[in-house]
Every structure is written in structure tokens, then in C-alpha cells.
Amino acid sequence: MEVSRLDRASLPGLVDRLAATWLGVLATRPPAGLVTRAVPGRWSPAEYGCHVEDVFGISGERIDLMITGAGPSFPNWDQDATAVEKDYAAQDPRATAERLLAAGRALATRLTPLGPAEWGYEGHRSNGSDFTIESYARYVIHDVFHHLWDVGEPFDL
């Protein structure tokens, strides 16, 4: 997926569609298929769902900081540690689906009213990565799209 080629105005709707697609993954697949790691070294669909929920939530918080702060810095997020701390493998996929959808819709809603100047507001990750709201939104979309690919779920732009 070539996220850099997407029209900026399409990004909020794309976040919303990705969240709805993840809802479908977690709400319609057989329970055993949701919790099984089909490929060594990859999470199960349910674990990826928990991760995507966190991606949407953390991204919303960071975008809020970029909007209200002057170039805030964010700590690096250890995703593997979060998976262990929150015990992703033990989470109920159906409950995760609802939370993921809400987090994705909240992020899409947050992005929708941004004007041209706001899309350029900056933030910085502690590892040295610099983002604008626009580049961060594109990063999130790429990540969430990639995880659909990880669980074998098609998604068309």
C-alpha cells in the first residue's frame, strides 16, 4: 500500500474503514481461528486486534498532543512489552472488536476537522523520528493495513 500517494482528505475515512474491517475480522471469524497463531513469530488475529486497538488509542493521544502542544516528544512505545502487560492472548476478541472500532472511529473523528496548517503540526518520538500529524496518520494507516495482511484479510483502497 502506497500510503504517501493517498489524498490527505481521504485519511480520516480510511482510518474508519480500517477499523470497521478489523471489527469484521474479530466479530465474524470462528473463535478458534482468532486465538491460534498460524505462523510462528506472528500474533494471532485476536492479539493483532488488541495491538490495533492500542495503535488507534495511542495515536489519538499523540495527535491530540501535537494539536495542543508545541512539538511534543513521545516516549518510544514497546509494543511487545504492551502485549505481555495487557496479556493480549487472553483478551476476548469480541470485546476487543468493539473497543478497537470505538478507538478507530475516535481517531477518524479527531482527524476529520483538521485544516491545512494543523496537518503540519509536529511531534517527535524519543528514538529521533519526527512526524507531522499528516505523516503520523499515514504511518498509522500503513501499520493497521499491514496487520490486516498479517491475518490474511483483504482490504481495498
Chimera marker file (.cmm) of the C-alpha trace (Angstrom):
<marker_set name="trace">
<marker id="1" x="0.000" y="0.000" z="0.000" r="1" g="1" b="0" radius="0.5"/>
<marker id="2" x="1.492" y="3.310" z="-1.086" r="1" g="1" b="0" radius="0.5"/>
<marker id="3" x="0.208" y="5.479" z="1.747" r="1" g="1" b="0" radius="0.5"/>
<marker id="4" x="2.130" y="8.547" z="0.601" r="1" g="1" b="0" radius="0.5"/>
<marker id="5" x="0.007" y="8.736" z="-2.564" r="1" g="1" b="0" radius="0.5"/>
<marker id="6" x="-3.319" y="8.952" z="-0.741" r="1" g="1" b="0" radius="0.5"/>
<marker id="7" x="-5.186" y="12.227" z="-0.757" r="1" g="1" b="0" radius="0.5"/>
<marker id="8" x="-4.938" y="13.756" z="2.718" r="1" g="1" b="0" radius="0.5"/>
<marker id="9" x="-8.680" y="14.350" z="2.784" r="1" g="1" b="0" radius="0.5"/>
<marker id="10" x="-9.241" y="10.588" z="2.479" r="1" g="1" b="0" radius="0.5"/>
<marker id="11" x="-7.216" y="9.687" z="5.587" r="1" g="1" b="0" radius="0.5"/>
<marker id="12" x="-9.965" y="10.006" z="8.244" r="1" g="1" b="0" radius="0.5"/>
<marker id="13" x="-12.369" y="7.883" z="6.192" r="1" g="1" b="0" radius="0.5"/>
<marker id="14" x="-9.665" y="5.312" z="5.598" r="1" g="1" b="0" radius="0.5"/>
<marker id="15" x="-8.984" y="5.035" z="9.350" r="1" g="1" b="0" radius="0.5"/>
<marker id="16" x="-12.707" y="4.461" z="9.869" r="1" g="1" b="0" radius="0.5"/>
<marker id="17" x="-12.844" y="1.788" z="7.132" r="1" g="1" b="0" radius="0.5"/>
<marker id="18" x="-9.795" y="0.013" z="8.542" r="1" g="1" b="0" radius="0.5"/>
<marker id="19" x="-11.415" y="-0.067" z="11.992" r="1" g="1" b="0" radius="0.5"/>
<marker id="20" x="-14.633" y="-1.478" z="10.507" r="1" g="1" b="0" radius="0.5"/>
<marker id="21" x="-12.653" y="-4.136" z="8.649" r="1" g="1" b="0" radius="0.5"/>
<marker id="22" x="-10.919" y="-5.148" z="11.875" r="1" g="1" b="0" radius="0.5"/>
<marker id="23" x="-14.328" y="-5.342" z="13.544" r="1" g="1" b="0" radius="0.5"/>
<marker id="24" x="-15.310" y="-7.816" z="10.835" r="1" g="1" b="0" radius="0.5"/>
<marker id="25" x="-12.177" y="-9.890" z="11.387" r="1" g="1" b="0" radius="0.5"/>
<marker id="26" x="-12.754" y="-10.162" z="15.127" r="1" g="1" b="0" radius="0.5"/>
<marker id="27" x="-16.539" y="-10.479" z="15.079" r="1" g="1" b="0" radius="0.5"/>
<marker id="28" x="-17.053" y="-12.999" z="12.292" r="1" g="1" b="0" radius="0.5"/>
<marker id="29" x="-14.190" y="-15.478" z="12.315" r="1" g="1" b="0" radius="0.5"/>
<marker id="30" x="-14.571" y="-18.709" z="14.277" r="1" g="1" b="0" radius="0.5"/>
<marker id="31" x="-13.251" y="-18.297" z="17.839" r="1" g="1" b="0" radius="0.5"/>
<marker id="32" x="-10.554" y="-20.965" z="17.443" r="1" g="1" b="0" radius="0.5"/>
<marker id="33" x="-9.179" y="-19.204" z="14.372" r="1" g="1" b="0" radius="0.5"/>
<marker id="34" x="-8.937" y="-15.935" z="16.249" r="1" g="1" b="0" radius="0.5"/>
<marker id="35" x="-6.702" y="-17.181" z="19.037" r="1" g="1" b="0" radius="0.5"/>
<marker id="36" x="-4.433" y="-19.513" z="17.066" r="1" g="1" b="0" radius="0.5"/>
<marker id="37" x="-1.011" y="-18.357" z="15.948" r="1" g="1" b="0" radius="0.5"/>
<marker id="38" x="-0.941" y="-19.783" z="12.426" r="1" g="1" b="0" radius="0.5"/>
<marker id="39" x="2.622" y="-18.640" z="11.760" r="1" g="1" b="0" radius="0.5"/>
<marker id="40" x="5.442" y="-18.872" z="14.311" r="1" g="1" b="0" radius="0.5"/>
<marker id="41" x="6.607" y="-15.426" z="15.355" r="1" g="1" b="0" radius="0.5"/>
<marker id="42" x="3.317" y="-13.748" z="14.434" r="1" g="1" b="0" radius="0.5"/>
<marker id="43" x="0.480" y="-12.922" z="16.723" r="1" g="1" b="0" radius="0.5"/>
<marker id="44" x="-2.950" y="-14.469" z="16.398" r="1" g="1" b="0" radius="0.5"/>
<marker id="45" x="-5.717" y="-12.338" z="14.832" r="1" g="1" b="0" radius="0.5"/>
<marker id="46" x="-7.051" y="-11.633" z="18.349" r="1" g="1" b="0" radius="0.5"/>
<marker id="47" x="-3.624" y="-10.438" z="19.513" r="1" g="1" b="0" radius="0.5"/>
<marker id="48" x="-3.243" y="-8.242" z="16.425" r="1" g="1" b="0" radius="0.5"/>
<marker id="49" x="-6.689" y="-6.832" z="17.186" r="1" g="1" b="0" radius="0.5"/>
<marker id="50" x="-5.542" y="-5.805" z="20.663" r="1" g="1" b="0" radius="0.5"/>
<marker id="51" x="-2.463" y="-4.227" z="19.140" r="1" g="1" b="0" radius="0.5"/>
<marker id="52" x="-4.516" y="-2.304" z="16.560" r="1" g="1" b="0" radius="0.5"/>
<marker id="53" x="-6.823" y="-1.081" z="19.335" r="1" g="1" b="0" radius="0.5"/>
<marker id="54" x="-3.750" y="0.271" z="21.129" r="1" g="1" b="0" radius="0.5"/>
<marker id="55" x="-2.345" y="1.772" z="17.914" r="1" g="1" b="0" radius="0.5"/>
<marker id="56" x="-5.553" y="3.734" z="17.392" r="1" g="1" b="0" radius="0.5"/>
<marker id="57" x="-5.746" y="4.812" z="21.035" r="1" g="1" b="0" radius="0.5"/>
<marker id="58" x="-2.124" y="5.855" z="21.421" r="1" g="1" b="0" radius="0.5"/>
<marker id="59" x="-2.199" y="7.601" z="18.051" r="1" g="1" b="0" radius="0.5"/>
<marker id="60" x="-5.229" y="9.629" z="19.074" r="1" g="1" b="0" radius="0.5"/>
<marker id="61" x="-3.458" y="10.695" z="22.264" r="1" g="1" b="0" radius="0.5"/>
<marker id="62" x="-0.321" y="11.668" z="20.351" r="1" g="1" b="0" radius="0.5"/>
<marker id="63" x="-2.229" y="13.597" z="17.713" r="1" g="1" b="0" radius="0.5"/>
<marker id="64" x="-4.051" y="15.461" z="20.482" r="1" g="1" b="0" radius="0.5"/>
<marker id="65" x="-0.652" y="16.362" z="21.941" r="1" g="1" b="0" radius="0.5"/>
<marker id="66" x="0.566" y="17.585" z="18.557" r="1" g="1" b="0" radius="0.5"/>
<marker id="67" x="-2.515" y="19.776" z="18.237" r="1" g="1" b="0" radius="0.5"/>
<marker id="68" x="-2.280" y="21.262" z="21.729" r="1" g="1" b="0" radius="0.5"/>
<marker id="69" x="1.484" y="21.324" z="22.257" r="1" g="1" b="0" radius="0.5"/>
<marker id="70" x="4.423" y="22.875" z="20.531" r="1" g="1" b="0" radius="0.5"/>
<marker id="71" x="6.277" y="19.917" z="19.020" r="1" g="1" b="0" radius="0.5"/>
<marker id="72" x="5.786" y="17.430" z="21.859" r="1" g="1" b="0" radius="0.5"/>
<marker id="73" x="8.050" y="14.454" z="22.402" r="1" g="1" b="0" radius="0.5"/>
<marker id="74" x="6.645" y="10.966" z="22.828" r="1" g="1" b="0" radius="0.5"/>
<marker id="75" x="8.317" y="8.055" z="24.527" r="1" g="1" b="0" radius="0.5"/>
<marker id="76" x="9.121" y="5.105" z="22.325" r="1" g="1" b="0" radius="0.5"/>
<marker id="77" x="6.328" y="2.510" z="22.627" r="1" g="1" b="0" radius="0.5"/>
<marker id="78" x="7.475" y="-1.040" z="23.327" r="1" g="1" b="0" radius="0.5"/>
<marker id="79" x="4.691" y="-2.932" z="21.594" r="1" g="1" b="0" radius="0.5"/>
<marker id="80" x="5.898" y="-6.361" z="22.663" r="1" g="1" b="0" radius="0.5"/>
<marker id="81" x="6.013" y="-5.323" z="26.313" r="1" g="1" b="0" radius="0.5"/>
<marker id="82" x="2.483" y="-3.944" z="25.999" r="1" g="1" b="0" radius="0.5"/>
<marker id="83" x="1.293" y="-7.267" z="24.562" r="1" g="1" b="0" radius="0.5"/>
<marker id="84" x="2.665" y="-9.052" z="27.618" r="1" g="1" b="0" radius="0.5"/>
<marker id="85" x="1.476" y="-6.448" z="30.146" r="1" g="1" b="0" radius="0.5"/>
<marker id="86" x="-2.064" y="-6.448" z="28.758" r="1" g="1" b="0" radius="0.5"/>
<marker id="87" x="-1.997" y="-10.195" z="28.100" r="1" g="1" b="0" radius="0.5"/>
<marker id="88" x="-3.259" y="-9.807" z="24.547" r="1" g="1" b="0" radius="0.5"/>
<marker id="89" x="-3.547" y="-13.588" z="24.169" r="1" g="1" b="0" radius="0.5"/>
<marker id="90" x="-6.135" y="-13.802" z="26.975" r="1" g="1" b="0" radius="0.5"/>
<marker id="91" x="-8.387" y="-10.951" z="25.767" r="1" g="1" b="0" radius="0.5"/>
<marker id="92" x="-11.906" y="-11.638" z="24.494" r="1" g="1" b="0" radius="0.5"/>
<marker id="93" x="-11.772" y="-10.959" z="20.722" r="1" g="1" b="0" radius="0.5"/>
<marker id="94" x="-15.409" y="-9.798" z="20.583" r="1" g="1" b="0" radius="0.5"/>
<marker id="95" x="-14.834" y="-7.215" z="23.331" r="1" g="1" b="0" radius="0.5"/>
<marker id="96" x="-11.592" y="-6.154" z="21.654" r="1" g="1" b="0" radius="0.5"/>
<marker id="97" x="-13.501" y="-5.665" z="18.399" r="1" g="1" b="0" radius="0.5"/>
<marker id="98" x="-15.871" y="-3.151" z="19.973" r="1" g="1" b="0" radius="0.5"/>
<marker id="99" x="-13.078" y="-1.230" z="21.693" r="1" g="1" b="0" radius="0.5"/>
<marker id="100" x="-10.990" y="-1.244" z="18.508" r="1" g="1" b="0" radius="0.5"/>
<marker id="101" x="-13.892" y="0.118" z="16.483" r="1" g="1" b="0" radius="0.5"/>
<marker id="102" x="-14.508" y="2.872" z="19.027" r="1" g="1" b="0" radius="0.5"/>
<marker id="103" x="-10.803" y="3.815" z="19.114" r="1" g="1" b="0" radius="0.5"/>
<marker id="104" x="-10.585" y="3.861" z="15.315" r="1" g="1" b="0" radius="0.5"/>
<marker id="105" x="-13.710" y="5.965" z="14.965" r="1" g="1" b="0" radius="0.5"/>
<marker id="106" x="-12.454" y="8.374" z="17.632" r="1" g="1" b="0" radius="0.5"/>
<marker id="107" x="-9.185" y="8.785" z="15.723" r="1" g="1" b="0" radius="0.5"/>
<marker id="108" x="-11.016" y="9.313" z="12.425" r="1" g="1" b="0" radius="0.5"/>
<marker id="109" x="-13.278" y="11.882" z="14.099" r="1" g="1" b="0" radius="0.5"/>
<marker id="110" x="-10.236" y="13.678" z="15.515" r="1" g="1" b="0" radius="0.5"/>
<marker id="111" x="-8.607" y="13.887" z="12.079" r="1" g="1" b="0" radius="0.5"/>
<marker id="112" x="-11.710" y="14.974" z="10.145" r="1" g="1" b="0" radius="0.5"/>
<marker id="113" x="-11.851" y="18.690" z="11.026" r="1" g="1" b="0" radius="0.5"/>
<marker id="114" x="-8.124" y="19.402" z="10.682" r="1" g="1" b="0" radius="0.5"/>
<marker id="115" x="-7.234" y="22.314" z="8.475" r="1" g="1" b="0" radius="0.5"/>
<marker id="116" x="-4.155" y="22.533" z="6.212" r="1" g="1" b="0" radius="0.5"/>
<marker id="117" x="-1.968" y="24.142" z="8.890" r="1" g="1" b="0" radius="0.5"/>
<marker id="118" x="-2.933" y="21.619" z="11.569" r="1" g="1" b="0" radius="0.5"/>
<marker id="119" x="-1.934" y="18.656" z="9.387" r="1" g="1" b="0" radius="0.5"/>
<marker id="120" x="1.596" y="20.103" z="9.550" r="1" g="1" b="0" radius="0.5"/>
<marker id="121" x="1.819" y="20.266" z="13.364" r="1" g="1" b="0" radius="0.5"/>
<marker id="122" x="4.813" y="18.313" z="14.586" r="1" g="1" b="0" radius="0.5"/>
<marker id="123" x="5.682" y="15.728" z="17.177" r="1" g="1" b="0" radius="0.5"/>
<marker id="124" x="8.859" y="13.798" z="17.937" r="1" g="1" b="0" radius="0.5"/>
<marker id="125" x="9.442" y="10.259" z="19.104" r="1" g="1" b="0" radius="0.5"/>
<marker id="126" x="12.220" y="9.637" z="21.608" r="1" g="1" b="0" radius="0.5"/>
<marker id="127" x="14.052" y="7.452" z="19.083" r="1" g="1" b="0" radius="0.5"/>
<marker id="128" x="14.584" y="10.516" z="16.884" r="1" g="1" b="0" radius="0.5"/>
<marker id="129" x="11.669" y="10.042" z="14.484" r="1" g="1" b="0" radius="0.5"/>
<marker id="130" x="9.914" y="13.285" z="13.595" r="1" g="1" b="0" radius="0.5"/>
<marker id="131" x="6.297" y="13.391" z="12.462" r="1" g="1" b="0" radius="0.5"/>
<marker id="132" x="3.670" y="15.809" z="11.342" r="1" g="1" b="0" radius="0.5"/>
<marker id="133" x="0.062" y="14.927" z="12.052" r="1" g="1" b="0" radius="0.5"/>
<marker id="134" x="-0.237" y="14.003" z="8.386" r="1" g="1" b="0" radius="0.5"/>
<marker id="135" x="2.813" y="11.747" z="8.306" r="1" g="1" b="0" radius="0.5"/>
<marker id="136" x="1.791" y="10.164" z="11.609" r="1" g="1" b="0" radius="0.5"/>
<marker id="137" x="-1.725" y="9.439" z="10.289" r="1" g="1" b="0" radius="0.5"/>
<marker id="138" x="-0.188" y="7.843" z="7.200" r="1" g="1" b="0" radius="0.5"/>
<marker id="139" x="2.135" y="5.784" z="9.418" r="1" g="1" b="0" radius="0.5"/>
<marker id="140" x="-0.840" y="4.526" z="11.463" r="1" g="1" b="0" radius="0.5"/>
<marker id="141" x="-2.792" y="3.625" z="8.327" r="1" g="1" b="0" radius="0.5"/>
<marker id="142" x="0.167" y="1.698" z="6.932" r="1" g="1" b="0" radius="0.5"/>
<marker id="143" x="0.635" y="-0.180" z="10.211" r="1" g="1" b="0" radius="0.5"/>
<marker id="144" x="-3.029" y="-1.141" z="10.570" r="1" g="1" b="0" radius="0.5"/>
<marker id="145" x="-3.275" y="-2.110" z="6.893" r="1" g="1" b="0" radius="0.5"/>
<marker id="146" x="-0.149" y="-4.259" z="7.226" r="1" g="1" b="0" radius="0.5"/>
<marker id="147" x="-1.654" y="-6.116" z="10.178" r="1" g="1" b="0" radius="0.5"/>
<marker id="148" x="-4.735" y="-6.947" z="8.103" r="1" g="1" b="0" radius="0.5"/>
<marker id="149" x="-2.313" y="-8.503" z="5.641" r="1" g="1" b="0" radius="0.5"/>
<marker id="150" x="-0.678" y="-10.384" z="8.546" r="1" g="1" b="0" radius="0.5"/>
<marker id="151" x="-4.013" y="-12.069" z="9.339" r="1" g="1" b="0" radius="0.5"/>
<marker id="152" x="-4.908" y="-12.705" z="5.697" r="1" g="1" b="0" radius="0.5"/>
<marker id="153" x="-7.724" y="-10.153" z="5.457" r="1" g="1" b="0" radius="0.5"/>
<marker id="154" x="-8.067" y="-8.384" z="2.092" r="1" g="1" b="0" radius="0.5"/>
<marker id="155" x="-8.539" y="-4.640" z="2.059" r="1" g="1" b="0" radius="0.5"/>
<marker id="156" x="-9.067" y="-2.457" z="-0.983" r="1" g="1" b="0" radius="0.5"/>
<marker id="157" x="-8.433" y="1.248" z="-1.048" r="1" g="1" b="0" radius="0.5"/>
<link id1="1" id2="2" r="1" g="1" b="0" radius="0.2"/>
<link id1="2" id2="3" r="1" g="1" b="0" radius="0.2"/>
<link id1="3" id2="4" r="1" g="1" b="0" radius="0.2"/>
<link id1="4" id2="5" r="1" g="1" b="0" radius="0.2"/>
<link id1="5" id2="6" r="1" g="1" b="0" radius="0.2"/>
<link id1="6" id2="7" r="1" g="1" b="0" radius="0.2"/>
<link id1="7" id2="8" r="1" g="1" b="0" radius="0.2"/>
<link id1="8" id2="9" r="1" g="1" b="0" radius="0.2"/>
<link id1="9" id2="10" r="1" g="1" b="0" radius="0.2"/>
<link id1="10" id2="11" r="1" g="1" b="0" radius="0.2"/>
<link id1="11" id2="12" r="1" g="1" b="0" radius="0.2"/>
<link id1="12" id2="13" r="1" g="1" b="0" radius="0.2"/>
<link id1="13" id2="14" r="1" g="1" b="0" radius="0.2"/>
<link id1="14" id2="15" r="1" g="1" b="0" radius="0.2"/>
<link id1="15" id2="16" r="1" g="1" b="0" radius="0.2"/>
<link id1="16" id2="17" r="1" g="1" b="0" radius="0.2"/>
<link id1="17" id2="18" r="1" g="1" b="0" radius="0.2"/>
<link id1="18" id2="19" r="1" g="1" b="0" radius="0.2"/>
<link id1="19" id2="20" r="1" g="1" b="0" radius="0.2"/>
<link id1="20" id2="21" r="1" g="1" b="0" radius="0.2"/>
<link id1="21" id2="22" r="1" g="1" b="0" radius="0.2"/>
<link id1="22" id2="23" r="1" g="1" b="0" radius="0.2"/>
<link id1="23" id2="24" r="1" g="1" b="0" radius="0.2"/>
<link id1="24" id2="25" r="1" g="1" b="0" radius="0.2"/>
<link id1="25" id2="26" r="1" g="1" b="0" radius="0.2"/>
<link id1="26" id2="27" r="1" g="1" b="0" radius="0.2"/>
<link id1="27" id2="28" r="1" g="1" b="0" radius="0.2"/>
<link id1="28" id2="29" r="1" g="1" b="0" radius="0.2"/>
<link id1="29" id2="30" r="1" g="1" b="0" radius="0.2"/>
<link id1="30" id2="31" r="1" g="1" b="0" radius="0.2"/>
<link id1="31" id2="32" r="1" g="1" b="0" radius="0.2"/>
<link id1="32" id2="33" r="1" g="1" b="0" radius="0.2"/>
<link id1="33" id2="34" r="1" g="1" b="0" radius="0.2"/>
<link id1="34" id2="35" r="1" g="1" b="0" radius="0.2"/>
<link id1="35" id2="36" r="1" g="1" b="0" radius="0.2"/>
<link id1="36" id2="37" r="1" g="1" b="0" radius="0.2"/>
<link id1="37" id2="38" r="1" g="1" b="0" radius="0.2"/>
<link id1="38" id2="39" r="1" g="1" b="0" radius="0.2"/>
<link id1="39" id2="40" r="1" g="1" b="0" radius="0.2"/>
<link id1="40" id2="41" r="1" g="1" b="0" radius="0.2"/>
<link id1="41" id2="42" r="1" g="1" b="0" radius="0.2"/>
<link id1="42" id2="43" r="1" g="1" b="0" radius="0.2"/>
<link id1="43" id2="44" r="1" g="1" b="0" radius="0.2"/>
<link id1="44" id2="45" r="1" g="1" b="0" radius="0.2"/>
<link id1="45" id2="46" r="1" g="1" b="0" radius="0.2"/>
<link id1="46" id2="47" r="1" g="1" b="0" radius="0.2"/>
<link id1="47" id2="48" r="1" g="1" b="0" radius="0.2"/>
<link id1="48" id2="49" r="1" g="1" b="0" radius="0.2"/>
<link id1="49" id2="50" r="1" g="1" b="0" radius="0.2"/>
<link id1="50" id2="51" r="1" g="1" b="0" radius="0.2"/>
<link id1="51" id2="52" r="1" g="1" b="0" radius="0.2"/>
<link id1="52" id2="53" r="1" g="1" b="0" radius="0.2"/>
<link id1="53" id2="54" r="1" g="1" b="0" radius="0.2"/>
<link id1="54" id2="55" r="1" g="1" b="0" radius="0.2"/>
<link id1="55" id2="56" r="1" g="1" b="0" radius="0.2"/>
<link id1="56" id2="57" r="1" g="1" b="0" radius="0.2"/>
<link id1="57" id2="58" r="1" g="1" b="0" radius="0.2"/>
<link id1="58" id2="59" r="1" g="1" b="0" radius="0.2"/>
<link id1="59" id2="60" r="1" g="1" b="0" radius="0.2"/>
<link id1="60" id2="61" r="1" g="1" b="0" radius="0.2"/>
<link id1="61" id2="62" r="1" g="1" b="0" radius="0.2"/>
<link id1="62" id2="63" r="1" g="1" b="0" radius="0.2"/>
<link id1="63" id2="64" r="1" g="1" b="0" radius="0.2"/>
<link id1="64" id2="65" r="1" g="1" b="0" radius="0.2"/>
<link id1="65" id2="66" r="1" g="1" b="0" radius="0.2"/>
<link id1="66" id2="67" r="1" g="1" b="0" radius="0.2"/>
<link id1="67" id2="68" r="1" g="1" b="0" radius="0.2"/>
<link id1="68" id2="69" r="1" g="1" b="0" radius="0.2"/>
<link id1="69" id2="70" r="1" g="1" b="0" radius="0.2"/>
<link id1="70" id2="71" r="1" g="1" b="0" radius="0.2"/>
<link id1="71" id2="72" r="1" g="1" b="0" radius="0.2"/>
<link id1="72" id2="73" r="1" g="1" b="0" radius="0.2"/>
<link id1="73" id2="74" r="1" g="1" b="0" radius="0.2"/>
<link id1="74" id2="75" r="1" g="1" b="0" radius="0.2"/>
<link id1="75" id2="76" r="1" g="1" b="0" radius="0.2"/>
<link id1="76" id2="77" r="1" g="1" b="0" radius="0.2"/>
<link id1="77" id2="78" r="1" g="1" b="0" radius="0.2"/>
<link id1="78" id2="79" r="1" g="1" b="0" radius="0.2"/>
<link id1="79" id2="80" r="1" g="1" b="0" radius="0.2"/>
<link id1="80" id2="81" r="1" g="1" b="0" radius="0.2"/>
<link id1="81" id2="82" r="1" g="1" b="0" radius="0.2"/>
<link id1="82" id2="83" r="1" g="1" b="0" radius="0.2"/>
<link id1="83" id2="84" r="1" g="1" b="0" radius="0.2"/>
<link id1="84" id2="85" r="1" g="1" b="0" radius="0.2"/>
<link id1="85" id2="86" r="1" g="1" b="0" radius="0.2"/>
<link id1="86" id2="87" r="1" g="1" b="0" radius="0.2"/>
<link id1="87" id2="88" r="1" g="1" b="0" radius="0.2"/>
<link id1="88" id2="89" r="1" g="1" b="0" radius="0.2"/>
<link id1="89" id2="90" r="1" g="1" b="0" radius="0.2"/>
<link id1="90" id2="91" r="1" g="1" b="0" radius="0.2"/>
<link id1="91" id2="92" r="1" g="1" b="0" radius="0.2"/>
<link id1="92" id2="93" r="1" g="1" b="0" radius="0.2"/>
<link id1="93" id2="94" r="1" g="1" b="0" radius="0.2"/>
<link id1="94" id2="95" r="1" g="1" b="0" radius="0.2"/>
<link id1="95" id2="96" r="1" g="1" b="0" radius="0.2"/>
<link id1="96" id2="97" r="1" g="1" b="0" radius="0.2"/>
<link id1="97" id2="98" r="1" g="1" b="0" radius="0.2"/>
<link id1="98" id2="99" r="1" g="1" b="0" radius="0.2"/>
<link id1="99" id2="100" r="1" g="1" b="0" radius="0.2"/>
<link id1="100" id2="101" r="1" g="1" b="0" radius="0.2"/>
<link id1="101" id2="102" r="1" g="1" b="0" radius="0.2"/>
<link id1="102" id2="103" r="1" g="1" b="0" radius="0.2"/>
<link id1="103" id2="104" r="1" g="1" b="0" radius="0.2"/>
<link id1="104" id2="105" r="1" g="1" b="0" radius="0.2"/>
<link id1="105" id2="106" r="1" g="1" b="0" radius="0.2"/>
<link id1="106" id2="107" r="1" g="1" b="0" radius="0.2"/>
<link id1="107" id2="108" r="1" g="1" b="0" radius="0.2"/>
<link id1="108" id2="109" r="1" g="1" b="0" radius="0.2"/>
<link id1="109" id2="110" r="1" g="1" b="0" radius="0.2"/>
<link id1="110" id2="111" r="1" g="1" b="0" radius="0.2"/>
<link id1="111" id2="112" r="1" g="1" b="0" radius="0.2"/>
<link id1="112" id2="113" r="1" g="1" b="0" radius="0.2"/>
<link id1="113" id2="114" r="1" g="1" b="0" radius="0.2"/>
<link id1="114" id2="115" r="1" g="1" b="0" radius="0.2"/>
<link id1="115" id2="116" r="1" g="1" b="0" radius="0.2"/>
<link id1="116" id2="117" r="1" g="1" b="0" radius="0.2"/>
<link id1="117" id2="118" r="1" g="1" b="0" radius="0.2"/>
<link id1="118" id2="119" r="1" g="1" b="0" radius="0.2"/>
<link id1="119" id2="120" r="1" g="1" b="0" radius="0.2"/>
<link id1="120" id2="121" r="1" g="1" b="0" radius="0.2"/>
<link id1="121" id2="122" r="1" g="1" b="0" radius="0.2"/>
<link id1="122" id2="123" r="1" g="1" b="0" radius="0.2"/>
<link id1="123" id2="124" r="1" g="1" b="0" radius="0.2"/>
<link id1="124" id2="125" r="1" g="1" b="0" radius="0.2"/>
<link id1="125" id2="126" r="1" g="1" b="0" radius="0.2"/>
<link id1="126" id2="127" r="1" g="1" b="0" radius="0.2"/>
<link id1="127" id2="128" r="1" g="1" b="0" radius="0.2"/>
<link id1="128" id2="129" r="1" g="1" b="0" radius="0.2"/>
<link id1="129" id2="130" r="1" g="1" b="0" radius="0.2"/>
<link id1="130" id2="131" r="1" g="1" b="0" radius="0.2"/>
<link id1="131" id2="132" r="1" g="1" b="0" radius="0.2"/>
<link id1="132" id2="133" r="1" g="1" b="0" radius="0.2"/>
<link id1="133" id2="134" r="1" g="1" b="0" radius="0.2"/>
<link id1="134" id2="135" r="1" g="1" b="0" radius="0.2"/>
<link id1="135" id2="136" r="1" g="1" b="0" radius="0.2"/>
<link id1="136" id2="137" r="1" g="1" b="0" radius="0.2"/>
<link id1="137" id2="138" r="1" g="1" b="0" radius="0.2"/>
<link id1="138" id2="139" r="1" g="1" b="0" radius="0.2"/>
<link id1="139" id2="140" r="1" g="1" b="0" radius="0.2"/>
<link id1="140" id2="141" r="1" g="1" b="0" radius="0.2"/>
<link id1="141" id2="142" r="1" g="1" b="0" radius="0.2"/>
<link id1="142" id2="143" r="1" g="1" b="0" radius="0.2"/>
<link id1="143" id2="144" r="1" g="1" b="0" radius="0.2"/>
<link id1="144" id2="145" r="1" g="1" b="0" radius="0.2"/>
<link id1="145" id2="146" r="1" g="1" b="0" radius="0.2"/>
<link id1="146" id2="147" r="1" g="1" b="0" radius="0.2"/>
<link id1="147" id2="148" r="1" g="1" b="0" radius="0.2"/>
<link id1="148" id2="149" r="1" g="1" b="0" radius="0.2"/>
<link id1="149" id2="150" r="1" g="1" b="0" radius="0.2"/>
<link id1="150" id2="151" r="1" g="1" b="0" radius="0.2"/>
<link id1="151" id2="152" r="1" g="1" b="0" radius="0.2"/>
<link id1="152" id2="153" r="1" g="1" b="0" radius="0.2"/>
<link id1="153" id2="154" r="1" g="1" b="0" radius="0.2"/>
<link id1="154" id2="155" r="1" g="1" b="0" radius="0.2"/>
<link id1="155" id2="156" r="1" g="1" b="0" radius="0.2"/>
<link id1="156" id2="157" r="1" g="1" b="0" radius="0.2"/>
</marker_set>
